[in-house]
Amino acid sequence: TSTPDTKEIEVTLKINSEDLSRILQTFYRYNYNVKASYHQSQYEDDLKDRFNEFMRFINP
């Protein structure tokens, strides 16, 4: 996506790799602005946390 008043474009990439550090370093080296990155373990932890919060909401 992009905003009409800038030349910036927002891109979402889904990369099939367990180690994103090299890819992220390449983006940083070329001065790309990386908004967020999620590794598989972080993603799983987030899902578990959200599930647990949902279960507490359903069963107070």
PDB file with one MODEL, atoms N, CA, C and O in Angstrom:
MODEL        1
ATOM      1  N   THR A   1       0.840  -1.182   0.000  1.00  0.00           N
ATOM      2  CA  THR A   1       0.000   0.000   0.000  1.00  0.00           C
ATOM      3  C   THR A   1       0.877   1.235   0.000  1.00  0.00           C
ATOM      4  O   THR A   1       2.058   1.171   0.343  1.00  0.00           O
ATOM      5  N   SER A   2       0.307   2.336  -0.378  1.00  0.00           N
ATOM      6  CA  SER A   2       1.051   3.585  -0.352  1.00  0.00           C
ATOM      7  C   SER A   2       0.091   4.724  -0.052  1.00  0.00           C
ATOM      8  O   SER A   2      -1.122   4.604  -0.224  1.00  0.00           O
ATOM      9  N   THR A   3       0.658   5.815   0.396  1.00  0.00           N
ATOM     10  CA  THR A   3      -0.148   7.002   0.630  1.00  0.00           C
ATOM     11  C   THR A   3       0.063   7.952  -0.534  1.00  0.00           C
ATOM     12  O   THR A   3       1.165   8.028  -1.077  1.00  0.00           O
ATOM     13  N   PRO A   4      -0.970   8.674  -0.924  1.00  0.00           N
ATOM     14  CA  PRO A   4      -0.858   9.526  -2.116  1.00  0.00           C
ATOM     15  C   PRO A   4       0.145  10.671  -1.987  1.00  0.00           C
ATOM     16  O   PRO A   4       0.676  11.135  -2.996  1.00  0.00           O
ATOM     17  N   ASP A   5       0.414  11.131  -0.770  1.00  0.00           N
ATOM     18  CA  ASP A   5       1.276  12.302  -0.608  1.00  0.00           C
ATOM     19  C   ASP A   5       2.757  11.963  -0.415  1.00  0.00           C
ATOM     20  O   ASP A   5       3.567  12.868  -0.214  1.00  0.00           O
ATOM     21  N   THR A   6       3.127  10.686  -0.470  1.00  0.00           N
ATOM     22  CA  THR A   6       4.540  10.315  -0.335  1.00  0.00           C
ATOM     23  C   THR A   6       4.935   9.351  -1.441  1.00  0.00           C
ATOM     24  O   THR A   6       4.098   8.852  -2.193  1.00  0.00           O
ATOM     25  N   LYS A   7       6.216   9.109  -1.515  1.00  0.00           N
ATOM     26  CA  LYS A   7       6.728   8.141  -2.477  1.00  0.00           C
ATOM     27  C   LYS A   7       7.022   6.802  -1.805  1.00  0.00           C
ATOM     28  O   LYS A   7       7.646   5.925  -2.403  1.00  0.00           O
ATOM     29  N   GLU A   8       6.575   6.649  -0.571  1.00  0.00           N
ATOM     30  CA  GLU A   8       6.816   5.414   0.166  1.00  0.00           C
ATOM     31  C   GLU A   8       5.756   4.373  -0.157  1.00  0.00           C
ATOM     32  O   GLU A   8       4.592   4.693  -0.394  1.00  0.00           O
ATOM     33  N   ILE A   9       6.186   3.134  -0.161  1.00  0.00           N
ATOM     34  CA  ILE A   9       5.292   2.004  -0.392  1.00  0.00           C
ATOM     35  C   ILE A   9       5.454   1.037   0.774  1.00  0.00           C
ATOM     36  O   ILE A   9       6.573   0.741   1.193  1.00  0.00           O
ATOM     37  N   GLU A  10       4.342   0.553   1.289  1.00  0.00           N
ATOM     38  CA  GLU A  10       4.382  -0.435   2.363  1.00  0.00           C
ATOM     39  C   GLU A  10       4.203  -1.818   1.750  1.00  0.00           C
ATOM     40  O   GLU A  10       3.238  -2.078   1.032  1.00  0.00           O
ATOM     41  N   VAL A  11       5.157  -2.702   2.050  1.00  0.00           N
ATOM     42  CA  VAL A  11       5.165  -4.042   1.466  1.00  0.00           C
ATOM     43  C   VAL A  11       5.164  -5.067   2.591  1.00  0.00           C
ATOM     44  O   VAL A  11       5.876  -4.909   3.583  1.00  0.00           O
ATOM     45  N   THR A  12       4.367  -6.113   2.436  1.00  0.00           N
ATOM     46  CA  THR A  12       4.356  -7.220   3.385  1.00  0.00           C
ATOM     47  C   THR A  12       4.966  -8.435   2.710  1.00  0.00           C
ATOM     48  O   THR A  12       4.541  -8.837   1.627  1.00  0.00           O
ATOM     49  N   LEU A  13       5.968  -9.017   3.359  1.00  0.00           N
ATOM     50  CA  LEU A  13       6.635 -10.195   2.813  1.00  0.00           C
ATOM     51  C   LEU A  13       6.437 -11.376   3.751  1.00  0.00           C
ATOM     52  O   LEU A  13       6.567 -11.240   4.968  1.00  0.00           O
ATOM     53  N   LYS A  14       6.129 -12.509   3.194  1.00  0.00           N
ATOM     54  CA  LYS A  14       6.084 -13.749   3.964  1.00  0.00           C
ATOM     55  C   LYS A  14       7.217 -14.613   3.432  1.00  0.00           C
ATOM     56  O   LYS A  14       7.209 -15.022   2.271  1.00  0.00           O
ATOM     57  N   ILE A  15       8.183 -14.884   4.287  1.00  0.00           N
ATOM     58  CA  ILE A  15       9.401 -15.563   3.863  1.00  0.00           C
ATOM     59  C   ILE A  15       9.481 -16.917   4.557  1.00  0.00           C
ATOM     60  O   ILE A  15       9.321 -17.011   5.774  1.00  0.00           O
ATOM     61  N   ASN A  16       9.728 -17.950   3.783  1.00  0.00           N
ATOM     62  CA  ASN A  16       9.821 -19.304   4.313  1.00  0.00           C
ATOM     63  C   ASN A  16      11.265 -19.579   4.725  1.00  0.00           C
ATOM     64  O   ASN A  16      12.019 -20.240   4.011  1.00  0.00           O
ATOM     65  N   SER A  17      11.626 -19.059   5.887  1.00  0.00           N
ATOM     66  CA  SER A  17      12.975 -19.237   6.407  1.00  0.00           C
ATOM     67  C   SER A  17      12.920 -19.147   7.920  1.00  0.00           C
ATOM     68  O   SER A  17      12.186 -18.328   8.473  1.00  0.00           O
ATOM     69  N   GLU A  18      13.697 -19.991   8.592  1.00  0.00           N
ATOM     70  CA  GLU A  18      13.701 -19.951  10.050  1.00  0.00           C
ATOM     71  C   GLU A  18      14.586 -18.838  10.589  1.00  0.00           C
ATOM     72  O   GLU A  18      14.326 -18.310  11.670  1.00  0.00           O
ATOM     73  N   ASP A  19      15.615 -18.479   9.859  1.00  0.00           N
ATOM     74  CA  ASP A  19      16.538 -17.443  10.318  1.00  0.00           C
ATOM     75  C   ASP A  19      16.386 -16.207   9.437  1.00  0.00           C
ATOM     76  O   ASP A  19      16.828 -16.191   8.288  1.00  0.00           O
ATOM     77  N   LEU A  20      15.761 -15.180   9.986  1.00  0.00           N
ATOM     78  CA  LEU A  20      15.531 -13.951   9.227  1.00  0.00           C
ATOM     79  C   LEU A  20      16.637 -12.915   9.419  1.00  0.00           C
ATOM     80  O   LEU A  20      16.601 -11.855   8.793  1.00  0.00           O
ATOM     81  N   SER A  21      17.596 -13.200  10.255  1.00  0.00           N
ATOM     82  CA  SER A  21      18.592 -12.181  10.592  1.00  0.00           C
ATOM     83  C   SER A  21      19.366 -11.687   9.368  1.00  0.00           C
ATOM     84  O   SER A  21      19.608 -10.487   9.247  1.00  0.00           O
ATOM     85  N   ARG A  22      19.755 -12.573   8.468  1.00  0.00           N
ATOM     86  CA  ARG A  22      20.497 -12.142   7.271  1.00  0.00           C
ATOM     87  C   ARG A  22      19.628 -11.282   6.363  1.00  0.00           C
ATOM     88  O   ARG A  22      20.084 -10.280   5.812  1.00  0.00           O
ATOM     89  N   ILE A  23      18.380 -11.682   6.216  1.00  0.00           N
ATOM     90  CA  ILE A  23      17.464 -10.925   5.361  1.00  0.00           C
ATOM     91  C   ILE A  23      17.219  -9.544   5.952  1.00  0.00           C
ATOM     92  O   ILE A  23      17.235  -8.544   5.233  1.00  0.00           O
ATOM     93  N   LEU A  24      16.993  -9.488   7.256  1.00  0.00           N
ATOM     94  CA  LEU A  24      16.769  -8.200   7.916  1.00  0.00           C
ATOM     95  C   LEU A  24      17.994  -7.302   7.806  1.00  0.00           C
ATOM     96  O   LEU A  24      17.865  -6.103   7.561  1.00  0.00           O
ATOM     97  N   GLN A  25      19.179  -7.873   7.985  1.00  0.00           N
ATOM     98  CA  GLN A  25      20.403  -7.079   7.874  1.00  0.00           C
ATOM     99  C   GLN A  25      20.559  -6.489   6.477  1.00  0.00           C
ATOM    100  O   GLN A  25      21.060  -5.374   6.333  1.00  0.00           O
ATOM    101  N   THR A  26      20.143  -7.211   5.460  1.00  0.00           N
ATOM    102  CA  THR A  26      20.206  -6.689   4.093  1.00  0.00           C
ATOM    103  C   THR A  26      19.279  -5.495   3.931  1.00  0.00           C
ATOM    104  O   THR A  26      19.657  -4.490   3.329  1.00  0.00           O
ATOM    105  N   PHE A  27      18.074  -5.599   4.462  1.00  0.00           N
ATOM    106  CA  PHE A  27      17.152  -4.465   4.399  1.00  0.00           C
ATOM    107  C   PHE A  27      17.729  -3.254   5.128  1.00  0.00           C
ATOM    108  O   PHE A  27      17.660  -2.134   4.623  1.00  0.00           O
ATOM    109  N   TYR A  28      18.296  -3.476   6.307  1.00  0.00           N
ATOM    110  CA  TYR A  28      18.879  -2.366   7.068  1.00  0.00           C
ATOM    111  C   TYR A  28      20.066  -1.751   6.325  1.00  0.00           C
ATOM    112  O   TYR A  28      20.238  -0.532   6.321  1.00  0.00           O
ATOM    113  N   ARG A  29      20.882  -2.599   5.698  1.00  0.00           N
ATOM    114  CA  ARG A  29      22.056  -2.111   4.971  1.00  0.00           C
ATOM    115  C   ARG A  29      21.655  -1.165   3.841  1.00  0.00           C
ATOM    116  O   ARG A  29      22.368  -0.203   3.555  1.00  0.00           O
ATOM    117  N   TYR A  30      20.525  -1.432   3.203  1.00  0.00           N
ATOM    118  CA  TYR A  30      20.054  -0.581   2.116  1.00  0.00           C
ATOM    119  C   TYR A  30      19.042   0.463   2.584  1.00  0.00           C
ATOM    120  O   TYR A  30      18.304   1.034   1.781  1.00  0.00           O
ATOM    121  N   ASN A  31      19.021   0.702   3.896  1.00  0.00           N
ATOM    122  CA  ASN A  31      18.198   1.749   4.519  1.00  0.00           C
ATOM    123  C   ASN A  31      16.697   1.584   4.304  1.00  0.00           C
ATOM    124  O   ASN A  31      15.972   2.570   4.168  1.00  0.00           O
ATOM    125  N   TYR A  32      16.240   0.353   4.275  1.00  0.00           N
ATOM    126  CA  TYR A  32      14.802   0.106   4.246  1.00  0.00           C
ATOM    127  C   TYR A  32      14.267   0.209   5.670  1.00  0.00           C
ATOM    128  O   TYR A  32      14.944  -0.177   6.623  1.00  0.00           O
ATOM    129  N   ASN A  33      13.073   0.721   5.807  1.00  0.00           N
ATOM    130  CA  ASN A  33      12.435   0.830   7.112  1.00  0.00           C
ATOM    131  C   ASN A  33      11.626  -0.442   7.365  1.00  0.00           C
ATOM    132  O   ASN A  33      10.589  -0.656   6.739  1.00  0.00           O
ATOM    133  N   VAL A  34      12.099  -1.277   8.276  1.00  0.00           N
ATOM    134  CA  VAL A  34      11.401  -2.517   8.619  1.00  0.00           C
ATOM    135  C   VAL A  34      10.498  -2.217   9.804  1.00  0.00           C
ATOM    136  O   VAL A  34      10.974  -1.931  10.902  1.00  0.00           O
ATOM    137  N   LYS A  35       9.193  -2.285   9.576  1.00  0.00           N
ATOM    138  CA  LYS A  35       8.230  -1.976  10.635  1.00  0.00           C
ATOM    139  C   LYS A  35       8.143  -3.088  11.665  1.00  0.00           C
ATOM    140  O   LYS A  35       8.072  -2.817  12.864  1.00  0.00           O
ATOM    141  N   ALA A  36       8.149  -4.333  11.214  1.00  0.00           N
ATOM    142  CA  ALA A  36       8.029  -5.463  12.135  1.00  0.00           C
ATOM    143  C   ALA A  36       8.537  -6.725  11.461  1.00  0.00           C
ATOM    144  O   ALA A  36       8.518  -6.851  10.237  1.00  0.00           O
ATOM    145  N   SER A  37       8.988  -7.648  12.285  1.00  0.00           N
ATOM    146  CA  SER A  37       9.352  -8.974  11.794  1.00  0.00           C
ATOM    147  C   SER A  37       8.959  -9.980  12.864  1.00  0.00           C
ATOM    148  O   SER A  37       9.091  -9.716  14.059  1.00  0.00           O
ATOM    149  N   TYR A  38       8.487 -11.109  12.432  1.00  0.00           N
ATOM    150  CA  TYR A  38       8.025 -12.138  13.355  1.00  0.00           C
ATOM    151  C   TYR A  38       8.667 -13.461  12.979  1.00  0.00           C
ATOM    152  O   TYR A  38       8.546 -13.937  11.851  1.00  0.00           O
ATOM    153  N   HIS A  39       9.340 -14.031  13.938  1.00  0.00           N
ATOM    154  CA  HIS A  39       9.919 -15.351  13.751  1.00  0.00           C
ATOM    155  C   HIS A  39       8.893 -16.375  14.209  1.00  0.00           C
ATOM    156  O   HIS A  39       7.980 -16.040  14.965  1.00  0.00           O
ATOM    157  N   GLN A  40       9.026 -17.588  13.772  1.00  0.00           N
ATOM    158  CA  GLN A  40       8.033 -18.622  14.066  1.00  0.00           C
ATOM    159  C   GLN A  40       7.787 -18.752  15.565  1.00  0.00           C
ATOM    160  O   GLN A  40       6.633 -18.832  15.985  1.00  0.00           O
ATOM    161  N   SER A  41       8.824 -18.775  16.372  1.00  0.00           N
ATOM    162  CA  SER A  41       8.633 -18.941  17.813  1.00  0.00           C
ATOM    163  C   SER A  41       7.867 -17.759  18.403  1.00  0.00           C
ATOM    164  O   SER A  41       7.025 -17.952  19.280  1.00  0.00           O
ATOM    165  N   GLN A  42       8.142 -16.549  17.942  1.00  0.00           N
ATOM    166  CA  GLN A  42       7.404 -15.383  18.421  1.00  0.00           C
ATOM    167  C   GLN A  42       5.944 -15.487  18.018  1.00  0.00           C
ATOM    168  O   GLN A  42       5.053 -15.166  18.805  1.00  0.00           O
ATOM    169  N   TYR A  43       5.701 -15.928  16.812  1.00  0.00           N
ATOM    170  CA  TYR A  43       4.340 -16.070  16.311  1.00  0.00           C
ATOM    171  C   TYR A  43       3.572 -17.092  17.145  1.00  0.00           C
ATOM    172  O   TYR A  43       2.428 -16.849  17.529  1.00  0.00           O
ATOM    173  N   GLU A  44       4.195 -18.223  17.421  1.00  0.00           N
ATOM    174  CA  GLU A  44       3.542 -19.252  18.227  1.00  0.00           C
ATOM    175  C   GLU A  44       3.279 -18.754  19.641  1.00  0.00           C
ATOM    176  O   GLU A  44       2.216 -19.018  20.202  1.00  0.00           O
ATOM    177  N   ASP A  45       4.229 -18.042  20.218  1.00  0.00           N
ATOM    178  CA  ASP A  45       4.033 -17.491  21.560  1.00  0.00           C
ATOM    179  C   ASP A  45       2.878 -16.504  21.581  1.00  0.00           C
ATOM    180  O   ASP A  45       2.070 -16.513  22.510  1.00  0.00           O
ATOM    181  N   ASP A  46       2.794 -15.660  20.572  1.00  0.00           N
ATOM    182  CA  ASP A  46       1.686 -14.704  20.485  1.00  0.00           C
ATOM    183  C   ASP A  46       0.348 -15.421  20.372  1.00  0.00           C
ATOM    184  O   ASP A  46      -0.624 -15.031  21.018  1.00  0.00           O
ATOM    185  N   LEU A  47       0.294 -16.462  19.558  1.00  0.00           N
ATOM    186  CA  LEU A  47      -0.949 -17.219  19.416  1.00  0.00           C
ATOM    187  C   LEU A  47      -1.350 -17.878  20.728  1.00  0.00           C
ATOM    188  O   LEU A  47      -2.525 -17.867  21.096  1.00  0.00           O
ATOM    189  N   LYS A  48      -0.394 -18.445  21.428  1.00  0.00           N
ATOM    190  CA  LYS A  48      -0.685 -19.077  22.719  1.00  0.00           C
ATOM    191  C   LYS A  48      -1.194 -18.049  23.719  1.00  0.00           C
ATOM    192  O   LYS A  48      -2.160 -18.304  24.439  1.00  0.00           O
ATOM    193  N   ASP A  49      -0.548 -16.894  23.766  1.00  0.00           N
ATOM    194  CA  ASP A  49      -0.984 -15.838  24.682  1.00  0.00           C
ATOM    195  C   ASP A  49      -2.397 -15.374  24.362  1.00  0.00           C
ATOM    196  O   ASP A  49      -3.215 -15.200  25.265  1.00  0.00           O
ATOM    197  N   ARG A  50      -2.681 -15.176  23.106  1.00  0.00           N
ATOM    198  CA  ARG A  50      -4.025 -14.741  22.703  1.00  0.00           C
ATOM    199  C   ARG A  50      -5.066 -15.802  23.025  1.00  0.00           C
ATOM    200  O   ARG A  50      -6.165 -15.478  23.475  1.00  0.00           O
ATOM    201  N   PHE A  51      -4.730 -17.059  22.800  1.00  0.00           N
ATOM    202  CA  PHE A  51      -5.654 -18.141  23.118  1.00  0.00           C
ATOM    203  C   PHE A  51      -5.936 -18.175  24.616  1.00  0.00           C
ATOM    204  O   PHE A  51      -7.088 -18.292  25.032  1.00  0.00           O
ATOM    205  N   ASN A  52      -4.893 -18.074  25.417  1.00  0.00           N
ATOM    206  CA  ASN A  52      -5.075 -18.093  26.871  1.00  0.00           C
ATOM    207  C   ASN A  52      -5.915 -16.916  27.349  1.00  0.00           C
ATOM    208  O   ASN A  52      -6.766 -17.079  28.223  1.00  0.00           O
ATOM    209  N   GLU A  53      -5.688 -15.750  26.794  1.00  0.00           N
ATOM    210  CA  GLU A  53      -6.509 -14.585  27.147  1.00  0.00           C
ATOM    211  C   GLU A  53      -7.961 -14.799  26.744  1.00  0.00           C
ATOM    212  O   GLU A  53      -8.870 -14.436  27.490  1.00  0.00           O
ATOM    213  N   PHE A  54      -8.186 -15.378  25.586  1.00  0.00           N
ATOM    214  CA  PHE A  54      -9.539 -15.658  25.119  1.00  0.00           C
ATOM    215  C   PHE A  54     -10.228 -16.659  26.043  1.00  0.00           C
ATOM    216  O   PHE A  54     -11.401 -16.492  26.377  1.00  0.00           O
ATOM    217  N   MET A  55      -9.504 -17.694  26.456  1.00  0.00           N
ATOM    218  CA  MET A  55     -10.084 -18.692  27.357  1.00  0.00           C
ATOM    219  C   MET A  55     -10.427 -18.076  28.709  1.00  0.00           C
ATOM    220  O   MET A  55     -11.441 -18.437  29.306  1.00  0.00           O
ATOM    221  N   ARG A  56      -9.611 -17.164  29.200  1.00  0.00           N
ATOM    222  CA  ARG A  56      -9.925 -16.472  30.463  1.00  0.00           C
ATOM    223  C   ARG A  56     -11.142 -15.576  30.299  1.00  0.00           C
ATOM    224  O   ARG A  56     -11.923 -15.405  31.235  1.00  0.00           O
ATOM    225  N   PHE A  57     -11.303 -15.011  29.120  1.00  0.00           N
ATOM    226  CA  PHE A  57     -12.460 -14.168  28.843  1.00  0.00           C
ATOM    227  C   PHE A  57     -13.738 -15.004  28.821  1.00  0.00           C
ATOM    228  O   PHE A  57     -14.767 -14.585  29.352  1.00  0.00           O
ATOM    229  N   ILE A  58     -13.671 -16.177  28.211  1.00  0.00           N
ATOM    230  CA  ILE A  58     -14.847 -17.049  28.118  1.00  0.00           C
ATOM    231  C   ILE A  58     -15.185 -17.674  29.470  1.00  0.00           C
ATOM    232  O   ILE A  58     -16.355 -17.765  29.840  1.00  0.00           O
ATOM    233  N   ASN A  59     -14.175 -18.097  30.195  1.00  0.00           N
ATOM    234  CA  ASN A  59     -14.364 -18.761  31.495  1.00  0.00           C
ATOM    235  C   ASN A  59     -13.761 -17.915  32.607  1.00  0.00           C
ATOM    236  O   ASN A  59     -12.640 -18.171  33.045  1.00  0.00           O
ATOM    237  N   PRO A  60     -14.495 -16.912  33.064  1.00  0.00           N
ATOM    238  CA  PRO A  60     -13.923 -16.019  34.099  1.00  0.00           C
ATOM    239  C   PRO A  60     -13.677 -16.706  35.423  1.00  0.00           C
ATOM    240  O   PRO A  60     -13.203 -16.074  36.368  1.00  0.00           O
TER     241      PRO A  60
ENDMDL
END
